[in-house]
Amino acid sequence: MSITLCMFLLAADAAAETGTCTPVFANRPAAADAAAVTPAAKPFAWRLEETCRDDAVAVKRLTFPSPVASPHECNNTVWCEYYVPHAAPAPAPAAIVLHFLYDKDFRVTRFVCDSLARRGIPALMVKLAYYGERRPPSMSSDVSSSLEMLVPAWLQSVQDVRCALAWLRTRPEVDPHRASLVGVSLGAFVGGLVLGADAHLARAVLVLGGGNLNEVLWTAPETSRLRAALRDRGLTREATRDMLAPIEPLRFAAPLPPGTLLMINARNDTTVPPACAQALAGAFKADEVRWHDTTHTGLAASLFVVLDAAAEFIKKPATDRG
């Protein structure tokens, strides 16, 4: 039975697991100002509770406090879903999975996690700041509609993901030296920041991501309303470049060891133009950019191809990382 459908069922008599994670953060040497996205190395309490299972995968809800105190209390708990395969040899490579902007019900991201788990890769979906249970009932618009909200939300999300990564690396079923990240669109941009800063992230697959965030802001069809609002305020490209500087994926991007990064992008993408993808790939010295002859949203038709590529890259032995 599909875990995506199974999410509506509660596992009978599932006992909650609780504990304390004492994180150890390591920044990449080239990320000179990564301290800005490095949480304080303080122990944090966590709770893990199984929500459903089938004969191959168990799904568990993970919660822990965000290391960042935002103005909204509901946003200060990080909600995750952990997909654990029953038969994977331990310790196994694992992946943090970050959702895209319009995956409001996380249906696609859950499918990605479930698919990775069925390929033997434990997968932890992290709900980014102001998504899902973290969204205040009074919030009428998305955080991406305001740069003043977008920037702190992304910075908080990076720190949340780094805490989730620290927790994932402590799991007995996970090889701490083979922790990876899969991010799609929004998740690829946030994931790019995590990848550039966190030395404990062994590999990443960034799908529909890139650099030069300000270029995306001023050219993407999806940001037309925000651009109009910015113009009404008298803000120029130069002004917004400065505003976005703290969350620019190129901020921490420096050459990575071979075998660390696979990028998957669309040649006809008007949301994240190919030049933006190439900028990030060049800065990171990505192993490969796999181009699909489609658009940003059209890549969904190649979802199974993308999943196969991601799983293959994550599962490569350390001696075969190129």
C-alpha positions in Angstrom: 0.0 0.0 0.0 1.3 3.5 -0.8 2.6 5.4 2.1 1.1 8.6 0.5 -2.3 7.1 1.1 -1.3 5.5 4.3 -0.6 8.9 5.8 -4.3 9.2 6.7 -4.1 6.1 8.9 -2.6 6.0 12.4 -0.5 3.0 13.4 -2.1 1.2 16.3 -0.3 1.4 19.6 2.7 3.2 18.2 4.9 4.3 21.1 6.6 7.7 20.8 10.3 7.8 21.0 11.9 10.8 22.7 15.4 12.0 23.3 17.9 14.8 23.3 20.2 15.6 20.4 23.5 17.2 21.2 24.5 18.6 17.8 28.0 19.1 16.5 28.1 21.6 13.6 31.0 21.8 11.1 31.2 24.6 8.6 33.0 24.2 5.3 36.4 26.0 5.4 35.6 28.2 2.4 32.3 29.4 3.9 33.9 32.3 5.7 30.7 33.8 7.1 28.7 30.6 7.7 28.4 31.5 11.3 25.3 33.5 10.3 23.5 30.2 9.5 25.0 28.1 12.1 22.8 27.2 15.1 24.1 27.4 18.6 25.5 24.0 19.5 22.9 23.5 22.3 21.2 20.2 23.1 17.6 20.0 21.9 14.7 17.7 22.8 13.0 15.7 20.0 9.9 13.5 19.7 9.5 10.8 17.1 6.1 9.0 16.7 5.1 6.4 14.1 2.0 7.5 12.1 1.7 4.6 9.7 3.5 1.7 8.0 3.2 -0.9 5.4 5.3 -4.0 4.6 8.3 -1.9 3.4 8.3 1.5 5.0 7.4 3.1 8.3 6.5 6.8 8.5 7.3 8.7 11.7 6.5 12.3 12.7 9.6 14.1 14.1 9.3 17.4 16.0 11.9 19.5 17.7 12.3 23.2 18.6 13.7 25.6 16.1 17.0 27.1 17.1 15.5 30.5 15.9 12.8 32.3 17.8 10.5 33.9 15.2 7.6 36.3 16.2 5.1 33.4 15.6 5.1 30.7 18.2 3.7 28.0 15.9 6.6 28.6 13.5 9.1 27.8 16.3 8.5 24.0 16.2 10.1 22.2 13.3 7.8 19.5 11.9 9.3 16.6 9.9 8.3 13.3 8.5 10.8 10.4 8.6 10.4 7.5 6.1 12.3 4.5 7.2 12.7 1.3 5.1 12.4 -1.9 7.0 14.9 -3.9 5.0 17.7 -1.5 4.3 21.1 -2.6 5.5 22.2 -0.5 8.4 23.9 1.9 8.5 22.6 3.2 5.2 22.9 6.5 3.3 20.1 8.8 4.1 18.6 12.1 2.8 17.0 15.3 4.0 14.3 16.2 1.5 13.1 19.8 1.0 9.8 20.7 -0.6 9.0 23.2 -3.3 7.0 26.4 -3.0 3.6 25.2 -4.2 3.6 21.8 -2.6 1.2 23.1 0.0 -0.1 19.6 1.1 3.4 18.0 0.7 1.9 15.3 -1.5 4.7 15.3 -4.0 7.4 15.6 -1.4 5.9 12.7 0.5 6.0 10.7 -2.7 9.7 11.5 -3.1 10.5 10.4 0.4 8.5 7.2 0.1 10.2 6.4 -3.2 13.7 7.0 -1.7 12.8 4.8 1.3 11.7 2.0 -1.0 15.1 2.3 -2.7 16.7 1.7 0.7 17.4 5.3 1.6 15.9 6.7 4.9 14.4 10.1 4.0 13.5 12.9 6.3 11.2 15.6 5.0 11.7 19.0 6.8 8.9 21.5 6.6 10.4 24.9 6.0 9.6 28.0 8.1 5.9 29.0 7.8 4.8 25.9 5.9 2.4 23.3 7.1 1.8 23.3 10.9 4.3 26.2 11.1 2.0 28.7 9.3 0.0 31.0 11.6 -3.8 30.9 10.9 -3.7 34.7 10.6 -1.2 34.7 7.7 -3.1 35.5 4.6 -0.2 35.4 2.1 2.9 33.3 1.5 6.2 34.4 3.0 7.5 34.8 -0.6 5.2 37.7 -1.1 7.4 39.9 1.1 11.2 40.1 1.1 11.0 41.3 4.7 9.5 37.9 5.6 11.3 35.8 3.0 14.8 36.5 4.2 14.4 35.7 7.9 12.3 32.7 7.0 15.0 31.2 4.7 17.7 31.9 7.3 15.6 30.2 10.0 15.0 27.3 7.6 18.7 26.8 6.9 19.3 26.5 10.7 16.4 24.2 11.1 17.7 21.9 8.3 21.1 21.8 9.9 19.6 20.7 13.2 17.6 18.0 11.3 20.8 16.9 9.6 22.5 16.7 13.0 19.6 14.5 14.3 19.6 12.3 11.2 23.3 11.6 11.6 22.7 10.1 15.1 20.2 7.5 13.9 21.4 3.9 14.2 20.0 3.1 10.8 22.0 5.9 9.1 25.6 6.1 8.1 26.6 9.5 9.5 29.2 9.9 6.8 26.7 9.5 4.0 24.0 12.0 4.9 22.6 13.7 1.8 20.1 16.3 0.8 17.5 16.4 -2.0 15.9 19.8 -2.7 13.4 20.8 -5.4 13.0 24.4 -6.6 12.5 26.3 -3.3 14.0 23.3 -1.5 17.0 23.5 -3.9 17.7 27.1 -3.1 17.5 26.6 0.6 19.4 23.3 0.2 22.1 25.2 -1.7 22.7 27.4 1.3 22.9 24.3 3.6 25.2 22.6 1.2 27.5 25.6 1.0 27.8 26.0 4.8 27.5 22.5 6.3 30.6 20.2 6.0 28.6 17.2 7.4 26.5 17.1 4.2 28.2 14.5 2.1 26.1 14.8 -1.1 23.3 16.8 -2.6 20.9 16.5 -5.5 19.5 20.0 -6.3 16.6 19.9 -8.7 15.5 23.1 -10.4 17.8 25.2 -8.3 20.4 27.9 -9.0 22.1 31.1 -8.0 21.6 34.8 -8.6 18.4 34.8 -6.7 17.8 38.5 -7.6 17.7 37.6 -11.2 15.0 35.0 -10.5 13.0 37.7 -8.6 13.1 40.1 -11.5 12.4 37.7 -14.3 10.3 34.7 -13.1 6.6 34.8 -14.1 5.7 33.6 -10.6 7.2 36.7 -9.0 5.4 39.3 -11.2 3.1 40.5 -8.3 6.0 40.9 -6.0 7.9 42.8 -8.6 5.0 45.2 -9.0 4.8 45.7 -5.3 8.6 46.4 -5.1 8.3 48.9 -7.9 5.5 50.7 -6.1 7.8 51.0 -3.1 10.5 52.5 -5.4 12.8 49.5 -4.9 15.3 48.8 -7.7 17.2 45.6 -8.7 20.2 47.0 -6.9 18.2 47.5 -3.7 16.7 44.1 -3.8 20.1 42.5 -4.5 21.3 43.9 -1.2 18.1 42.7 0.6 18.5 39.2 -0.7 22.3 39.0 -0.1 22.0 37.0 3.2 20.1 34.2 1.4 21.9 34.3 -2.0 22.9 30.6 -2.7 26.2 31.8 -4.2 27.0 33.4 -0.8 28.6 30.2 0.5 29.2 28.4 -2.8 32.8 27.3 -3.3 34.3 24.2 -5.0 33.1 21.0 -3.4 34.9 17.6 -3.4 34.2 15.5 -6.4 31.1 13.4 -6.0 29.3 15.9 -3.8 26.7 17.6 -6.1 24.4 16.5 -8.8 22.1 19.2 -10.3 19.0 18.5 -12.4 17.6 21.5 -14.4 15.3 22.4 -17.3 16.6 23.9 -20.5 13.4 25.9 -21.1 13.0 27.1 -17.5 11.8 30.7 -17.2 11.5 30.5 -13.4 15.2 29.5 -12.8 16.9 30.4 -16.0 19.7 28.1 -17.2 22.2 30.8 -16.6 21.3 30.8 -12.9 21.7 27.1 -12.7 25.0 27.3 -14.4 26.2 30.0 -12.1 25.6 27.8 -9.0 27.0 24.7 -10.7 30.2 26.6 -11.6 30.7 28.0 -8.2 30.3 24.6 -6.5 32.1 22.7 -9.3 29.1 20.4 -9.5 29.9 16.9 -10.8 27.2 17.3 -13.4 24.1 19.3 -14.5 21.6 17.0 -16.1 19.5 19.0 -18.5 15.9 18.1 -19.4 14.3 19.6 -22.5 11.3 21.0 -20.6 10.1 23.9 -18.4 10.2 24.4 -14.7 6.9 22.7 -14.1 7.2 20.4 -17.0 10.0 18.5 -15.2 7.3 16.8 -13.2 6.7 14.5 -16.2 10.2 13.2 -15.6 9.7 12.6 -11.9 10.6 8.9 -12.0 13.8 9.6 -14.0 14.8 12.3 -11.4 14.1 9.9 -8.5 16.2 7.1 -10.1 19.1 9.6 -10.7 18.9 11.0 -7.1 18.9 7.5 -5.5 21.8 6.3 -7.7 23.9 9.4 -6.8 23.1 9.1 -3.1 23.9 5.4 -2.9 27.2 5.5 -4.8 30.1 4.2 -2.6 32.5 6.7 -1.2 35.2 5.4 -3.6 32.8 6.0 -6.6 31.6 9.5 -6.0 32.5 11.0 -9.3 
